[in-house]
Amino acid sequence: MANFVPLLFVDHIDLAGTLRRHEGLYDHGTPRILPVHVPRKGTEEEDEDFVYLASTMGKWVELKNFLGRLKREAEKLTGPIDLGRVFFEMLDPGATVSCSAETGAYIERYTRIHLALRTNPGALMVSGSEAFSPAPGWATAVNVRVPCYMANMGAHPRVHLVVDFRKKEPADG
């Protein structure tokens, strides 16, 4: 199975155009993370009780609109879906990150997609033995069950919107 699978193209221009005015919201780690949809306080991911953070969503109309459009487009491919964790990931110029394989019940149920919003030719992701540089606007499924590596050797930060989703379970009845 491929470690990178482009799924669909989503018009991202409105959202990408608003990134700069929200850069102060990111944490200062490597990569810099800006959470959007997280487990409700006092719960774990396994509880599947997720909420949007008011501090991120607040008045960011373009983000609300984009997430709604992304969900509708994904549902055309898969049928109804539930969103898990959603966050922005910014990798500064010259930064590299090694990630161990993710394991556990949560990651077994969810598929992780990366959607490049701002990138450059020097930004690269490696998963297993495959390397990939996603084009802006392409929602790409990434296998996080194998070790990965990210590098940005470009001149400006690369920003991805990372979304975990799963097909909704059919309602009993």
Salt bridges, closest charged atoms under 4 A:
GLU23 OE2 - ARG118 NH2 2.98
GLU45 OE2 - ARG85 NE 3.40
GLU48 OE2 - ARG109 NE 2.47
GLU48 OE1 - ARG166 NH2 2.60
ASP49 OD2 - ARG40 NE 2.92
GLU62 OE1 - ARG21 NH2 3.14
GLU73 OE2 - LYS76 NZ 3.09
GLU75 OE2 - LYS71 NZ 2.92
ASP82 OD2 - ARG166 NH2 3.26
GLU89 OE1 - ARG158 NH1 3.07
ASP92 OD2 - ARG32 NE 3.66
GLU102 OE2 - ARG112 NH1 2.80
GLU108 OE2 - ARG145 NE 3.68
ASP164 OD1 - ARG112 NE 2.66
GLU169 OE2 - ARG166 NH1 3.89
